[in-house]
């Protein structure tokens, strides 16, 4: 059993600190990955502080993992030792239900296994995430990484990337469409890059006029400041699709006003307080509010391959693991452009 | 100008009482309808009491109108004197925008003209509804009525009928689908009849176990009592579509749990308090909450023709206009199976 170094939360109140545990040796279809980089997702903070009331301690967060394959089980075909591999938000599922059958393991009827704080289907232990030196995972739940991409900037694709890529694909975002991205954070900046890359007229919606230049640099064709009532009115009923990535509590109504007849706004953020739903907006234009959550293994690989072809990665600030608690605080103040990524060599 | 007898609300606090006014003579494309029956919609009560804060007094409510053509303008082609004609929630629109062009006048870019309490596009007066002896309307906004249907039972089709027919058609409800109807009132009982008639396995969702027998009689293939947690659990993730007709404040979450992956729940009721929207439910199954509002003129005629072919009408309790205030009170207590309809001969 490899001895795994990690950073863990011991309880909801304490900062994360050094922690050691053992992972199993890889089974026949599993690989053992030496983690090089792990992105810092807002969920990591929620879970560390038990803000969703479901955390088991000690908790090792981290589900945006990029590393190098250190060993492989006897039946592994997708990876060989030395390859780069990436792991996202889920590491297992029932593998036999209808959604699993079509590669939508994130919608597994029996529930997929999360990368951390979940019951491992193989050995019954609690899964420990990527703020650690290595991860053992079935090759079905690991992805290959295009060789032209910068590895720290790839890590956030595994959650922030696929979470925005998947709904933009599902709702067929492309040329001829006007698409809004609400929020310019870890998720939002990826949504912006993808929507623009897919050929849509992409409008960054933000409450901060000072984010305008950055949004344009990242690919926005237009920036709409949502506190500018006059500007919002001009854009009323003009959007084909809106991707709402904001996780801070916010009113949905102003964005629903922007939608065309029969258009959809998709939520991917998880506000702590459920927003009020004005049925009036839905009814008068037959619009929909939908939700979307990460993506399946097939689509995650497609997203990584697409990123390789179009040279798309996340904007990141690389930190040593020792700065994780400070990074959490800065994340709360939205003081990051646009995702922290931990350099795991700092664990050694 | 015909002298029109009516019942009107003089202000938000007073009961409706007798009122007289004049309607214009029909223009070239207009017809003058002697009203035989007018359905009593919950909106009539909301508007009479100014519960949406937009009522002009005196208010003559009523937008579920069936009557006999008394005179026609020189260019009218669809009706002749003596024909039965029906009018619903809207009586005009811009007629040149994109939605109007495809017969979706209810989504008119410039706003459609409501049958009462709206500014008349022709003469600038405030529209007065169907709790009256006659109505003057452009033939485009009047419908023919199949001769085999009972006229009082046709009246509610003009609002309750089309409001449920349209979303069931839009989301392609039919054989092989499991469809839920939330609420068994004026709208709900029509949704139930239509969904069953379209060939879907139709499940009536209700908080009252005592409504079970009636729901089965009206066409439910199954009744699910939403307060029965065990039964609700058994039906989790099994519905292809849910039509939510409840206008009393209610939680959406229990119904969202019933939806399959990628399924839609459509709201047609207008709860006074916007319900809280749990993003979690939307996200974990990529489900949608949508809204729908009446239907366009083409679809309303299709609905009436369909009702003629399949002998579908509303369940009604016919009252004289003098009982309208009592009917409002009984409606508030849900003491009606399932729609009051005013016999307008009582006005004379």
Interface residues (C-beta under 8 A of the other chain):
Chain A: X99 X104 X107 X109 X170 X237 X252 X261 X264 X267 X268 X269 X270 X271 X274 X275 X276 X277 X278 X279 X280 X281 X282 X283 X284 X285 X286 X287 X288 X289 X290 X291 X292 X293
Chain B: X99 X104 X107 X109 X170 X237 X252 X261 X264 X267 X268 X269 X270 X271 X274 X275 X276 X277 X278 X279 X280 X281 X282 X283 X284 X285 X286 X287 X288 X289 X290 X291 X292 X293
